[in-house]
């Protein structure tokens, strides 16, 4: 099966509206103020139009108060530091920032114009290794340039940045946890590409491409919708292709890849691609791929790299046709989350959320208001937050029939995460 179709460039314009206050038109009466819940959470939201440089607001999960703002950047896995870039004359300044307050810890200057690479259709900043010691930036270059340049930065600032120059057009894909290997997408033409490995120490491309050994003759073309980091250096990316959607599982430590077809996606279109979300169970050995626009959830075994179960579940209120999306705001952030105890998935549909029992992948009920939610994030304490198409942020009760709480503030384009409590 040819999993990939012609490369498509999806430009989703994220237009943020004003946040409606509780009790105003457009809000459910159930969205009342309950400031005591979620008060220890810090919800990170992208402001404004959602471009790569748009800053973040850190919001108190109990009161909705904006605690402070941060520049858009890529965080370490535990959010102890956030790396952001910005122009500084003829150079680019890389700043290491404390996400709990915004204080600048150190700065590194890099000659030239560079930016953090972006990941998926939500264009989340990336480029940081799992151990937080290596950061890769891509050059701001003009179209038609015969080469692509990356710069590799030791985030502690003790060694000079290293330049990697590759012949042709490449974009960032992933970085191994220890920063040893850089993985890039080599764009051969407007439709075909290859996944390549670069030795960071030498800047040299490894011979050949990273292919699924089970299907080495398949043509590769398409575009990534969303990406999730797993354990032991594995990276999972949902790709959209004309013959169906699939998961590209990449072992960044050993340079291996496996492609996993997602059943029932052969007739999907570009409008549904942004609704894919990925979530791991507590063991890290089961991956869930959910798409609320398709009303579909698949369970993937990461031991056998195969889909073990797929269910069609109702992820919309009665009368809503999911494949014909009823609003003009693209998804912006997570589309699925797994509870810490592994018993429940929370999946966004076109309107509202659906609670899904993992045991049989059956819907257990609707959550929140019947609003077009664009993204969700689940705190370590089990609080569920969403951003909607007006740019408002709410906390949603995870028990079926519980109320939603509309938080203060608004004009947000994306929910980034709930920052781990320290």
N, C-alpha and C positions, 0 to 999 in steps of 0.2 A: 504493500500500500504506500502510495506517495503521500506522506504526511503533510508536506509543505506545499503551499501555493505560491503565487506571485507575491513578492514583497509588497506590502502595503504600508503607506505612511499615514498613520492615524493622527490627526491633529485635533485634540479635544480642547475646545476653548472653555475654560472653567470660569463662568461669570458668577461672582458671589453677590447675593442680595443681602439686604439688611435682616438682622435677626428679629423675629417677632417675639415680643415679651410674653410671658405667661398671661393667658386670658385674652390676648388679642386675637383677631381673626387669623385663621391659618393654623392655630394650635389646638390640639385636643384638650378638652376640659380635664382629662386625666393627667396632663402634664403640669402638675402643681409643684410648688417649691417644697423640697425636703432636704434642707441643707445639711442635716446631720449625717446622711449616708455619703460614702465616698470622700469624706473630708480629708483623708490622708493621701488621696490620689492627686497626681499632677498630670493633667491631660495635655499633650502636646498637639497643637493645631497649626496648620499652615494658614497664614493670612491671605487676604486679597485674591488675586487671580490664579495663584497656584503655580507660577513659573518657578524654575529652579532656584532663582535668587530670592524668592519671596520669604520674608522672615516668619519665624514661628512665635506663637503665643503659648505660654505655659499657664494653664488655667487650673484653679483649685476645683477638684472634682465634687466638693460639697457645696460651695457657694457660687461657683462660676466666675469668681473674681480672677482677673488677669494678674498673676503674680509677678511676671517679668516676661521679657521678650528675648528671643535668641535669633541669630542669623540662621538661615537654612544651612544644613550641613549633614554630615554623616557621623552617627554616634558609634562609640564602642559598644560591644554586645551588652554590657551591663550598664551602659549610659553613665559611666563615670567621667567621660570626656566626649566632647563634640568637636569635630573639625569642620571649619568653614573657610572659604576662600573669598578673596576680593582683590580688585585691582589696586595697585600702589605705584603710580607712575608707570615706568616701563616694565615693572615686575608684578608678580602676584604674591599676595601675602596670605600665608596659611596660618590660621589662628587655632590654637587648642583652647577650648572654652569649657568652663565648669557648667554643666547643664543645670545645676541647682543654684541658680543665681546669675549666671552669665559672665562671671569674672574671667578675663583672659589669662590663661596660665603661661603661655609662651607663644612666640610668633616665629615663623620661618619664611624667609623671603626667597622667591624663585624667579629668576630672570625670565621674562616673556609673559605671554597671556595664556593662562591655564584655567581650567574649571574642573569641578567634580563631575565624574561621569554620572549619567542618570539611568535608572533601572525601570523597565516596564512602561506600561501606558500611563501610570500615575507619575512617572518621571521622578522617582525618589532618588535623592543623592546616594551614591555608592563609592566604591573604590578603596575601602579600608579592610585590611586583613583581620582575621578573626582574633588574633592576639593584640590587635590595636597598634602594632609597631611599624606597620608599613602602609603608606597611603599612595595611591596611584591617581594622577591627574591626567586629563586629556587636553591637548592643545586646542585653543580656539583658532580654527584654520578656515581658509577660504575654500569654497566649493571648487572641485577640480584639481586640488593639490595632489601631486603624484606620490606623496608620502604621508604617513600618519605618525605623529610623535606623542609619546607618553613621557611623563616624568615620575620617577619613583622617589618618595620622600621617607626618610626615617623619622617617625613622628616625635622622637625624643630630641631631634635637632642636633645630634652629635656628629653626623656625617653629612656631606654635601649631597644634594639631590642628584640622581642619576638619570640620564636621558636615554630613552629607547626610541629609535627611529625605524619604522617598518615601511617597506615599499608597497604602496597600494592604499586602499581604503579599509580601515579597521575601526571597530568600536569596542568598548569595554564590555566584557561579559562577567568575569569573576576573578577572584584572587584567592590563592590557597591560604589556609589559616595562618601559616608562618611566613607568608609573603615570598615564598620561594618561586612560585609559578604564577604568571599572569595569563589569563585566558581571554582571548579576543575573538570577535567575529570578523572574519575576512569577507568583505562584500566583493564578489567576483563580477557581478553586473547588477542590473536592476532587479533580478529575481533570485539569483543563487548566492549562497554563502557557505563558508566552512567555519568550524570552531577550531582555533589554533592555540597551541601552548607556547608561551614565551618564558625562557629562563631569565628571571629578573636580574641575576648576578652578571650575566653576559649580554643581555638584551637580544639574544638570538632566538629566532623561531625554530621550534622543533620540526623535524621533517614530518610531512604528512599532516593529516587532520585528525581531530578527535571524533571518532565515529562509533556508532553502536555496532559492535562486532557481530551482532545477530542480523544486521541489515546494512552491510557495508556498501552496497550498490545503490542505496536510495539517494535520490537527489534532495538537496537541502535548500529550501527556500521558505520564507515566512517571516513572522515577526513575533517577538516575545510580548506577552501580555502582563505577566506578574512573576515574581521570583521570591523564593523562600530559602533561607539557609537552614540546613539540618545539622546533624552531628557528624563528627569525624571528617569534616571537609566536604561533605556532600552539599550540592546546590541544586534546587529543583525549580525549573522554569516552565510555565505553561506557554506553549506556542500555538499560534493560530495558523492553520493552513487550509487550502481549498478543499482538501479531502478529509478534513477533520482536525480537531484539536488534540494535543498530546502534551505529555510532560517530558521534558528533557532533563534527565538526572545525570549530573556531572560530578565525578569524583575528582576534586581539585588536587588531591594529594598524589594520586597515581595516574592521572590523565586518562580516565576511562569514562565512557558515557553509555547510557541506556535510554531508549525512547519508549514511552509507555502510551499507547493510544487510549484516548478517553472515549468510551462507547457512546453511540447515539449523537455524535457531533458532526456527522458527515454533511448535514444540510444546514449547519449554522452559518451565520454571516458576521461581518465585521462589527455590527452593532452590539453583539453579545460578548465579544472578546474581553472587554474591560470588566465584565462581571465575574471573571474567574477569581477565585480565592483559594489559597492553600493553607492547611493547618496540620500540624503534627500532633499525635497523641503523646501522652506523658512518657512513653517508652522510647519515642523517637523512631520506632520501627513501623509505624502505620501512618500513612499520609492521606489526608482527605482533600479532594478537589471538589469544590462546589461552585455552581453557577446559578444564581437566582433568576437570571433572565431565561434560563433553559429549564428551571425547576429540576435540576439534576445534581445528585451527589454521588461521587465515586470514592470507594475505599481502595487504597493501594497498599499492597504488602511491599515493604522495602527489603524484605528477605528474598523474595522471588521476583521483585520488580514487575509486578503484574497487578491488574485490577481484580480484586477479589469479590467486590459487590458494587452494584450500581443501582440506585433507586431514583425514580421520579417522585418528587415530593411537592406538595402544594406550598409554594413560597410567595403567594399573592392572595389578597382578599378576593372573595367571590366577584366575578365579573371583570377582573383585570387580565388582559392578555399580555403575558410577559414578553413574548417575542416582538411586540410592537410597543416599544418603550414610550411612556406617556409624558416624559419631560425632557428638556434639552440640556440637562447637566450630566456630564459623564461621571461614572464611579470614581471616587477619589479616596483611596485607602483600602483597608482590609475589607474583604467581602464575606469572610467566614472566620470564626474563632472557635476553639475547643476549650471546654471547661477544664479546670486543673485536675479534677478527678477522672477525666476521660469519659464521662457518661453522656455528655451533651455537646452538640454542635449548634452554633448560632449562625444563621445564614441570612443575608440580605436578599430580599426580592426587589421588585420595582417599587413596592410600597411596604413599609413595615419590615419586621423580622420574623423568621420562623425558628422555633426551637425543635431540634431533631435529636431523637434518642439514638445513641451510637449502637446500642445492642442490635437493633433491627433497621436502622436508618429510617425510622418512621417519624413523621411530624407529630409533635405533642401539643402544638398550639402556636398562636400568634403572640408576639410581644410588641410593646410600644404602640405608638399611634400609627394610623395608616397614612404615613407620610413617605415621600420619596427620600429614602436614606441613601447617602452616597458612600459612606464608609463607616466601619466600626472598629473598636479596639476594646480588649478585655484586660482589666487590671489583674495583677497577681492575687488580689483579694477577692476576685470574682465580680467586680462591678463592670457593667457593660455600658460603653459610651458610643454615641453615634453623631455624625454630622449630616444635616439634611440639605435639601436643594435651596433653602433660603440662606444657607450659611450659618444656621444655628446649631448649637451642640446640646445634646440631652443625655441624661443618664437613664437607662432603661432597666426596669426590674426584670430579673431573669426567671422569675416564677410566672407561669402563664396566668394572665389576668391582672398582674400587678401594674401599678401606675408608672408612667414616665415622668421624669423631672426635667423641665426645661431650664437650662442654666443661663446665667447672664452672659452678655457679650453677643457677638455675631460677626458676620462678614467673613467667616472662615470658608476656605475652599477645600480643605482636606484634613482628615484626622490622621496624625502621624503615629502616635502610640500613647499608651499610658506609662509614664516613666516609672521604672521600678523604685519602690520606696527604700530609702537607705537610712 
